[in-house]
Amino acid sequence: MPEDVTPTKADTTVAARQAHLRELLLEQFKKVPIVHTACEKVGVGRATYYRWRKDDKEFASAADEALDEGRLLMNDMAESQLLSAIRDQNMTAIIFWLKNRHVAYTPRLQVTAKTETEESLTPEQEETIREALRHASLLPSPSNHDTHTEEESGNPEPDAEGKTSA
């Protein structure tokens, strides 16, 4: 609204009504974390809800928190019903609980395979591996402060099989 126009009583009433509807919607999300259902119960269109989210980041954050709280409530209710079904000796509920909550009953996939590879590394690949091991400090690297070469020091570098050429 432009600054030079003062809000009318109708504008104030609409804003107050919208604020009230937003609060009702947030409370509904805490009970039923389904946007369509909560909007329907409060009498707010889904498009209106999503427009409010887009226009008001604070409302969007509060809506996310309320939806999370509602999901936690639903999870608690569902788990309570599951436990009741287990007490009633419902075999499906028992199996579901064990598969999802007990290590011994968790479904597993076992893969058995025999692989044979007889490919050997090329000299370039061996050098790349040696260089990577040096960078990882798993192989000693030639000191930057030494001015003599490996041949001069009498400590030649080992080849891929760990043998030296000396």
N, C-alpha and C positions, 0 to 999 in steps of 0.2 A: 504494500500500500504506500502511495507517495507520502512524504513527510508532511506536506501542507494540508492533507486531508485528515481530519480527526475521525477516529473510528466511531461508527454509529452504534446504537444500542443493539441493533440486529447483528452487526459484525461481532460484537462482544459476546452475544448470546450464542452465535454459531461456534466461535472459538471455545467457549466454555463447554458446549455440547460435545464438540470433537474431543476435547481433553477428557471429558467423562467417558466417552465411548472408548478412547484409547486405554484408559484405566480398566474398564470392564473387560476389554479384549485381553489385556495382560493377565488379569485374574483368570480368565477362561483358559488361556494357554497353560497356566499352571495346573489346571484340572484335566484338560484335554489338549494334548500337544499336536493337534491337527488343525492347520490353518483354516481349511474349508469349514470344518465343523464349528470351530470357535467363532469364526466370522458370522456364520449362520445363526448361532445362538445369541450373539450380541446385536445382530441386525446391521452388520457392516459388510459391504461388498469386498470380495477378495482384492479387486483392483484398487479399492480405496486403501486397504491395508498395505498393499505393496507400494502405493504412492506415498503413504505416510512413512514407510521404511526408507524410501528413497530420499524424501525431503527432510527427514529428521533423524540424524545419526544417533542421537540420544535415545529416541524411541526404538530404533532398530536394535540398539544394544540391549535395551530393557526387554524387548520382545524375544531376542535370542536367549537371554537369561531365563525368562519365563518358560519358553519352550523347553529348555534344558531341564528346568525343574519339573515340568510336566512329564518329560520322558523318564526321568528318574522315578517319579511316582508310578508311572505305568509299568516300569521294570519291576518295581517292588510288588505291585499288584499281581503281575504275571507270575513272578517267582512264588508268591504266596499261593496262587492257584495251582501252580505246579506241585508245590509241596503237599497241598491238600489232595491232589490226584495221586501222588505217591503213597500217602497215608491210606487212601482208598484202594491201594494195590492195583492201580492202573498201570499195566505193563508198558504201554507206550511212554508214559511219563517217567517210569523207572529207567527205561532204556535211554531216553533223551537225557535225563540227569547224568547217568553214568557216562555216556559218550562225551558229554560236554564238561563234566566236572571231575572225572576220575581218570588218572593217567593210565591205569591198566585197561580201561575200556575205550580209550580214544582210538578212533579209526587210524590205521597206519597203512602206508603204501610201501612195499618193499620191492626194490628194483635190484635184480641180479643180472649181471652182464659180464662177459669175458671179452676183454679188449686186448688186441695185440698191436703194438706199434714198434716197428723196427727202423723208424726213420732216425737218422743221425743229424746232428746240427751242422749247418754249414759253418765255415770259418767266420763269416760275417756275423752269424747268429751267436757263435761262441764269444766273439769280441763284444757284441752288444750286451750279453749276459754278464761278462766280466766287468764291463763299464758300469752296468746297473748295480752290481754287487759293490763296486768301489764307492759309488754314490751313496749306497745304503750303509757304508762303513763296515761291510762284511768282508771286504778284501782290503788289504793295505794299499793305499794309493801312493804313487811316487811323490815324495816330498817336493814342494815347490821351491824349497830352500836349497836342495841338493843341486849342484851344478853338473855332477857326473851322471852318466847314463847307467842303466841297469847292467849293461855288459861290463862297464868299468868297475862297478861295485862288486861284481862276482855274484850277484843275486838275480839271476834271470827270472822272469815271470813264469809261473806254471801254466801249462797248456790246459785244455778242457778236462783232461784226465788227471790233472794235478801233478804231472811230471814236468820237470824242468829240462831245458835243452843243454845244460852244462855237463 
